[in-house]
Amino acid sequence: MASNVRHVTVYLSSSPGRPADVAAIEGLGRELARRELTLVYGGAHRGLMGVLADAALGAGGRVIGVIPRALVDLEVAHTGLTELHVVDTMHQRKAMMSRLADAFVVAPGGFGTLEEAFEQLTELQLGYHAKPVVFLDVDAFWAPLERFLDHSVEAGVLRGEVRALFRTASPAASALDALVAW
């Protein structure tokens, strides 16, 4: 892994996902730990978020969670992390996760995952940062989104060079390798 990538923020679902998602996320957690990369994520103990944190921790990895106080109060926070940062708002959570990151992996997820990922892609497009963003593609999860982005290029609302910022890789080791190859 490139020496400048030490902290990888992963965006993913707090819902359980599919069995293939669980296996891929466990693999990602183990691979992060094997490469001695610090995982930064949303701080929850449930769903794919919990799977990722537990896999990284179980493999001896370092895990930093960032979670809004309201979710801590709902007993969603993972209490076994290396570090847990409690912030007041989702906006503060996103800002801290971005600030802590050297690179981003986007795993299967819903609205929140997409919102966080596209914020990073937009900031990359605008030159606010130069941190790599790679989507971990589990069983062609991102294929419909890739078709939409291709359609956007064809419709003239997305430039081809911007579309090229959306990159997928699988399995976890390939996704982390793609961060280096950026």
N, C-alpha and C positions, 0 to 999 in steps of 0.2 A: 504494500500500500504506500502511496506517496507520503513522504514525510510530513507534508502540510495537512494531511487528513488524519486527524486524531479523534475528532468527535463527529459522529454521524447521527443526525436527527432523522428519525423514522416516523412518518405519518402513517397511521393505520386505524382500523376500526376498533371500537370498544365493544362491538358485537362479536358473537362467536365465529362467524364465517363458515366456510365449508371445510370438510376434512383435509382437502388438499391445501387450503390456506393455512390451517394449523400446522401441517407438516412443513410447509415452506417457511413459515414464520419461526418455528422452532429452529430450523436450519439457519435462518438469518441470525437469530440470537446467538447460536453456537459459533457461527462464523465470525461475527463481530468480536466475540470473546477470544477466539483463536488468534485473530489478527491484532489483539490488544487494542481494539478501538472502543472508545467510550460510546455507549448508546445514550442518546438523548431522546426522550419520548414524552407522551402526555401524562404519565404518572398514574394511570389507572391500573387496578389489579384484575379487571375483568376483560372478557373477550380476547381478541387478538392482541390487544395491548398487554394484558397480563401474561399471555403465552410468550410474547417476545421478551418481556422483562425476566420472567422466570427462566427461560432458556439461556439468556445471557448470564444471569446470575449463577445458574446451575453449572455453567461452563467456566466459572471463575471470572466473569466479566464485570466491568464497572458500568453502572446504570444510573443515569440522572433523570429524574422525573420532574415535570413542571405541570402543576395542576391548580386550577382556580379554587379558592376557599369554599365556594358553594358545593363543589364536588367532593371535597374533603368532608364537609358536613353531612353529605349523603352517604358517607362511608364507602366511597369508590376508590380512594387513594390506596396505592400499594405501599405498605408500611415496611417492606424489607429491602428497600433500595439503598444504593450507595449514598445518594443524596436525593432529597425531595424538596423542591422549591414550591412554596405555596404563594400564589399571587392572587390579586383581587379580581381580575377580569380575564376573559378569553383573549382579549387584545394583548394584555400583558404576557399571557402564556405564549402566544404566538411570537411576540417580540423576543422573549427570552430564549425560546427554542431556536429561533433563527440566529440570534446573537451567539449562542453556544456552539452552533454547527459550523463545521468545515465543509460538509457535504450533506445531501439529503437523499434518502430512499423513500419512495412512496409505495406502500403495500396496499392490498385491497382494502377499500373503505368506502364510506358514503359521503354525504355532504361536507362534513368537517374535513375529512381527508382531502377531498378535491379542492375545497376552498384554500386550505393551507398549501397544497401543492401548486395550485395555479398562482397563488400570491408569490411563491418563490420563482416560478417560471416568468411571471411578469416582471419581477424585480431583476431577474437575470437579463431579460430582454431589454430593459431600460438601462442596464448598466449599473444598478444600485449594488450589485454584488457579482462575483464571478465564481460562485460555489456550484459545483456540479449537482444535477438533479437526475436521478434515475428511478424509473418505475419498475418495481419488482413484478414481473408478469407471471402470475400463477394460473395455469390452465387457460391461457388467452383472456384473462380477466380484462385487460386493457384494450383488447382488439376493437370493441365497439367505439371506444373513445378515439382510437387511432383513425377509424373510418370517419368519425365526425370531424376530426381535425383535417383530414384529407379533403372532405367535403367543404370545409371552411376555406381551404386554399383554392379549390375549384370555384367557389362562389366569390372569390376575390376579397374576402374579409380577413384573411390571415395570410401573411407573406410566407413563402416557402422557407426562407431562412429562419423565420420564427418558429414555424412548424417543426423544423429540425431540432429545436431545443427539447422536444418531447421524445425521450429515449426510453426504451424498455430493455430489460434483460432478465434472464432466468437461467439457472437457479440463483440462490443467494450469493454464492461465490462469484458468479458472473456479474451480478449487479454491483458488488463491491469492486470488482475489477474494472467495471465500466466507469466508476468514479475516478479511477486513476487515469484511464484512457481519455477522459474528457478533454 
